[in-house]
Amino acid sequence: MAGRSYQMAPPFLRVAVIDENALRAAILVEGLRAAGHTEIEVIASTASLLRRLTEIDPDVIIIDLQNPSRDVLEQMFQVSRVVSRPVAMFVDQSDGDMIQAAVDAGVSAYIVDGLRMERVKPIVDMAVSRFNAFERLQRELDTAKSQLEERKIIERAKGILMKSRGLGEEEAYALMRQTAMNEKRRMADIARSVVTAAALLGQ
């Protein structure tokens, strides 16, 4: 299930509700329908949970745990790590360690003793908003890391060309840039080719 982002909370979401308690699941479903969400799939068992979620491919996941054990919590957190979707988790009881574990696992909204029908819509909206903010920050971080790695490989290739071809720094850079233009490739790709060739030649 690839990640997806939302410009804002869409008016109609496909929602997966994970709850073994039918009465509590009904409260969530009623709150979701009151908010205009009609594509709702209730999962009453945590068996084969990842497979079920992959089949449903929901926009948002709501997990309701009445008295969660550590084992059950860990399974739920594993789901939120693997499935890149906004996740709202309701629990009746919690502690600092559980909350921290939920945050680390990427749970977007963690609500203790707060399952009421009228709260469902704002909590779903909050989960989507937090998920989008996290995804945006993650993309920015990934871009920054990629740019840093590209600068490093270009500097390394430039050094190789300076040594092997007797070029100055600007000349080596200009050579890679011109080659990239001629071959219609990114300069970082040309730099990787230079580094790879040098390694094969034992330079």
KOLNUKOL-387925 format. One record per residue (C-alpha): residue number from 1; x, y, z. Coordinates in Angstrom, 2 decimals. Example, Ala and Ser with C-alpha at 12.3 -4.5 7.8 and 13.67 -1.06 7.14 Angstrom:
<sites>
<num=1; px=12.30; py=-4.50; pz=7.80>
<num=2; px=13.67; py=-1.06; pz=7.14>
</sites>
This chain:
<sites>
<num=1; px=0.00; py=0.00; pz=0.00>
<num=2; px=1.75; py=3.14; pz=-1.18>
<num=3; px=1.43; py=6.32; pz=0.83>
<num=4; px=-1.08; py=8.93; pz=-0.26>
<num=5; px=-1.51; py=12.50; pz=0.82>
<num=6; px=-4.55; py=14.78; pz=0.97>
<num=7; px=-4.68; py=18.52; pz=0.38>
<num=8; px=-7.34; py=18.60; pz=3.07>
<num=9; px=-9.57; py=16.01; pz=4.68>
<num=10; px=-11.65; py=14.82; pz=1.69>
<num=11; px=-15.43; py=14.93; pz=2.13>
<num=12; px=-15.74; py=11.19; pz=1.52>
<num=13; px=-13.16; py=8.75; pz=2.83>
<num=14; px=-12.85; py=5.00; pz=2.68>
<num=15; px=-12.46; py=4.11; pz=6.35>
<num=16; px=-11.36; py=0.86; pz=7.98>
<num=17; px=-12.61; py=0.44; pz=11.55>
<num=18; px=-10.72; py=-2.15; pz=13.58>
<num=19; px=-12.72; py=-3.13; pz=16.65>
<num=20; px=-13.57; py=-6.50; pz=18.18>
<num=21; px=-16.41; py=-4.93; pz=20.19>
<num=22; px=-19.52; py=-4.63; pz=18.00>
<num=23; px=-21.17; py=-1.94; pz=20.16>
<num=24; px=-18.12; py=0.31; pz=20.12>
<num=25; px=-17.64; py=-0.26; pz=16.40>
<num=26; px=-21.25; py=0.83; pz=15.86>
<num=27; px=-20.54; py=4.13; pz=17.63>
<num=28; px=-17.62; py=4.78; pz=15.30>
<num=29; px=-19.61; py=3.82; pz=12.21>
<num=30; px=-22.51; py=6.08; pz=13.26>
<num=31; px=-20.13; py=8.99; pz=13.81>
<num=32; px=-18.48; py=8.42; pz=10.44>
<num=33; px=-21.80; py=8.23; pz=8.61>
<num=34; px=-22.97; py=11.40; pz=10.34>
<num=35; px=-19.84; py=13.06; pz=8.92>
<num=36; px=-20.75; py=11.87; pz=5.42>
<num=37; px=-18.43; py=8.88; pz=5.14>
<num=38; px=-20.29; py=5.89; pz=3.76>
<num=39; px=-17.45; py=3.61; pz=2.60>
<num=40; px=-16.77; py=1.94; pz=5.94>
<num=41; px=-15.34; py=-1.52; pz=6.48>
<num=42; px=-15.46; py=-2.95; pz=10.01>
<num=43; px=-12.74; py=-5.48; pz=10.85>
<num=44; px=-13.83; py=-7.45; pz=13.90>
<num=45; px=-10.70; py=-9.60; pz=14.21>
<num=46; px=-7.01; py=-8.74; pz=14.19>
<num=47; px=-6.16; py=-12.01; pz=12.44>
<num=48; px=-4.47; py=-11.43; pz=9.06>
<num=49; px=-4.89; py=-7.71; pz=9.66>
<num=50; px=-2.31; py=-6.48; pz=7.18>
<num=51; px=-3.79; py=-8.63; pz=4.43>
<num=52; px=-7.29; py=-7.32; pz=5.12>
<num=53; px=-6.11; py=-3.71; pz=5.08>
<num=54; px=-4.27; py=-4.27; pz=1.81>
<num=55; px=-7.48; py=-5.62; pz=0.28>
<num=56; px=-9.61; py=-2.74; pz=1.59>
<num=57; px=-6.99; py=-0.05; pz=0.79>
<num=58; px=-8.57; py=2.53; pz=3.13>
<num=59; px=-7.89; py=6.26; pz=3.21>
<num=60; px=-7.99; py=6.30; pz=7.02>
<num=61; px=-7.69; py=3.59; pz=9.68>
<num=62; px=-9.47; py=3.81; pz=13.03>
<num=63; px=-8.34; py=1.36; pz=15.70>
<num=64; px=-10.43; py=0.96; pz=18.86>
<num=65; px=-8.90; py=-0.99; pz=21.75>
<num=66; px=-10.91; py=-1.27; pz=24.95>
<num=67; px=-8.32; py=-2.71; pz=27.32>
<num=68; px=-5.22; py=-3.22; pz=25.18>
<num=69; px=-2.58; py=-5.72; pz=26.17>
<num=70; px=1.04; py=-5.08; pz=25.27>
<num=71; px=0.89; py=-7.78; pz=22.59>
<num=72; px=-2.21; py=-6.33; pz=20.98>
<num=73; px=-0.76; py=-2.81; pz=21.10>
<num=74; px=2.44; py=-3.96; pz=19.46>
<num=75; px=0.44; py=-5.57; pz=16.65>
<num=76; px=-1.53; py=-2.37; pz=16.14>
<num=77; px=1.65; py=-0.31; pz=16.12>
<num=78; px=3.16; py=-2.71; pz=13.59>
<num=79; px=0.19; py=-2.03; pz=11.32>
<num=80; px=0.65; py=1.74; pz=11.55>
<num=81; px=4.37; py=1.36; pz=10.74>
<num=82; px=3.74; py=-0.76; pz=7.65>
<num=83; px=0.57; py=0.87; pz=6.31>
<num=84; px=1.23; py=4.45; pz=5.27>
<num=85; px=-2.17; py=5.91; pz=6.09>
<num=86; px=-3.58; py=8.27; pz=8.73>
<num=87; px=-4.25; py=6.17; pz=11.84>
<num=88; px=-6.51; py=7.21; pz=14.74>
<num=89; px=-6.33; py=5.00; pz=17.81>
<num=90; px=-8.89; py=4.97; pz=20.64>
<num=91; px=-7.94; py=3.31; pz=23.92>
<num=92; px=-9.68; py=3.18; pz=27.31>
<num=93; px=-6.46; py=2.96; pz=29.31>
<num=94; px=-2.95; py=4.07; pz=28.58>
<num=95; px=0.33; py=5.23; pz=30.05>
<num=96; px=3.34; py=7.25; pz=28.98>
<num=97; px=5.13; py=4.28; pz=27.43>
<num=98; px=2.11; py=3.34; pz=25.33>
<num=99; px=1.68; py=6.91; pz=24.09>
<num=100; px=5.35; py=7.15; pz=23.17>
<num=101; px=5.19; py=3.82; pz=21.38>
<num=102; px=2.16; py=5.03; pz=19.42>
<num=103; px=3.95; py=8.23; pz=18.39>
<num=104; px=7.04; py=6.27; pz=17.37>
<num=105; px=4.88; py=3.92; pz=15.31>
<num=106; px=3.33; py=6.82; pz=13.38>
<num=107; px=-0.15; py=6.87; pz=14.91>
<num=108; px=-1.62; py=10.22; pz=13.82>
<num=109; px=-4.19; py=10.61; pz=16.60>
<num=110; px=-4.12; py=8.81; pz=19.96>
<num=111; px=-7.24; py=9.27; pz=22.08>
<num=112; px=-7.59; py=7.97; pz=25.63>
<num=113; px=-11.11; py=7.39; pz=27.01>
<num=114; px=-12.72; py=9.60; pz=24.40>
<num=115; px=-14.95; py=7.43; pz=22.19>
<num=116; px=-18.05; py=9.50; pz=21.52>
<num=117; px=-19.93; py=9.74; pz=18.25>
<num=118; px=-19.63; py=13.52; pz=17.96>
<num=119; px=-15.85; py=13.36; pz=18.34>
<num=120; px=-15.27; py=11.01; pz=15.42>
<num=121; px=-15.26; py=13.62; pz=12.61>
<num=122; px=-12.84; py=16.12; pz=14.23>
<num=123; px=-10.54; py=13.27; pz=15.24>
<num=124; px=-10.48; py=11.88; pz=11.70>
<num=125; px=-9.79; py=15.39; pz=10.36>
<num=126; px=-6.97; py=15.78; pz=12.90>
<num=127; px=-5.47; py=12.41; pz=11.97>
<num=128; px=-5.43; py=13.34; pz=8.28>
<num=129; px=-3.93; py=16.76; pz=9.03>
<num=130; px=-1.17; py=15.34; pz=11.21>
<num=131; px=-0.45; py=12.60; pz=8.71>
<num=132; px=-0.06; py=15.16; pz=5.92>
<num=133; px=2.25; py=17.29; pz=8.04>
<num=134; px=4.43; py=14.29; pz=8.87>
<num=135; px=4.53; py=13.12; pz=5.25>
<num=136; px=5.53; py=16.61; pz=4.08>
<num=137; px=8.35; py=16.79; pz=6.61>
<num=138; px=9.49; py=13.29; pz=5.65>
<num=139; px=9.58; py=14.22; pz=1.96>
<num=140; px=11.57; py=17.36; pz=2.74>
<num=141; px=14.02; py=15.32; pz=4.82>
<num=142; px=14.40; py=12.70; pz=2.09>
<num=143; px=15.00; py=15.43; pz=-0.50>
<num=144; px=17.64; py=17.08; pz=1.68>
<num=145; px=19.41; py=13.74; pz=2.23>
<num=146; px=19.32; py=12.97; pz=-1.50>
<num=147; px=20.74; py=16.36; pz=-2.39>
<num=148; px=23.54; py=15.93; pz=0.16>
<num=149; px=24.43; py=12.50; pz=-1.24>
<num=150; px=24.45; py=13.90; pz=-4.77>
<num=151; px=26.77; py=16.73; pz=-3.78>
<num=152; px=29.12; py=14.21; pz=-2.17>
<num=153; px=29.25; py=11.97; pz=-5.25>
<num=154; px=29.80; py=14.96; pz=-7.55>
<num=155; px=32.68; py=16.18; pz=-5.38>
<num=156; px=34.19; py=12.70; pz=-5.40>
<num=157; px=33.88; py=12.38; pz=-9.19>
<num=158; px=35.34; py=15.85; pz=-9.62>
<num=159; px=38.37; py=14.83; pz=-7.59>
<num=160; px=38.83; py=11.69; pz=-9.69>
<num=161; px=38.74; py=13.69; pz=-12.93>
<num=162; px=41.16; py=16.29; pz=-11.56>
<num=163; px=43.64; py=13.57; pz=-10.69>
<num=164; px=43.23; py=11.31; pz=-13.73>
<num=165; px=42.89; py=14.01; pz=-16.39>
<num=166; px=45.05; py=16.71; pz=-14.84>
<num=167; px=42.11; py=19.14; pz=-14.76>
<num=168; px=41.42; py=22.08; pz=-12.51>
<num=169; px=38.37; py=22.03; pz=-10.24>
<num=170; px=36.26; py=24.24; pz=-12.52>
<num=171; px=37.33; py=22.30; pz=-15.61>
<num=172; px=36.37; py=18.96; pz=-14.03>
<num=173; px=32.98; py=20.34; pz=-13.00>
<num=174; px=32.40; py=21.84; pz=-16.46>
<num=175; px=33.29; py=18.52; pz=-18.11>
<num=176; px=30.71; py=16.63; pz=-16.06>
<num=177; px=28.09; py=19.29; pz=-16.65>
<num=178; px=28.68; py=19.27; pz=-20.42>
<num=179; px=28.60; py=15.47; pz=-20.51>
<num=180; px=25.31; py=15.47; pz=-18.61>
<num=181; px=23.84; py=17.94; pz=-21.11>
<num=182; px=25.08; py=15.99; pz=-24.11>
<num=183; px=23.72; py=12.68; pz=-22.80>
<num=184; px=20.56; py=14.27; pz=-21.35>
<num=185; px=21.28; py=12.77; pz=-17.96>
<num=186; px=21.48; py=14.19; pz=-14.48>
<num=187; px=24.88; py=15.39; pz=-13.36>
<num=188; px=24.73; py=13.13; pz=-10.30>
<num=189; px=24.28; py=10.12; pz=-12.61>
<num=190; px=27.36; py=11.13; pz=-14.62>
<num=191; px=29.29; py=11.49; pz=-11.36>
<num=192; px=28.22; py=8.00; pz=-10.25>
<num=193; px=29.44; py=6.59; pz=-13.58>
<num=194; px=32.83; py=8.28; pz=-13.08>
<num=195; px=33.14; py=6.88; pz=-9.55>
<num=196; px=32.09; py=3.40; pz=-10.68>
<num=197; px=34.56; py=3.42; pz=-13.59>
<num=198; px=37.36; py=4.57; pz=-11.30>
<num=199; px=36.59; py=1.75; pz=-8.86>
<num=200; px=36.68; py=-0.84; pz=-11.68>
<num=201; px=40.02; py=0.54; pz=-12.84>
<num=202; px=41.40; py=0.52; pz=-9.32>
<num=203; px=41.79; py=4.27; pz=-9.16>
</sites>
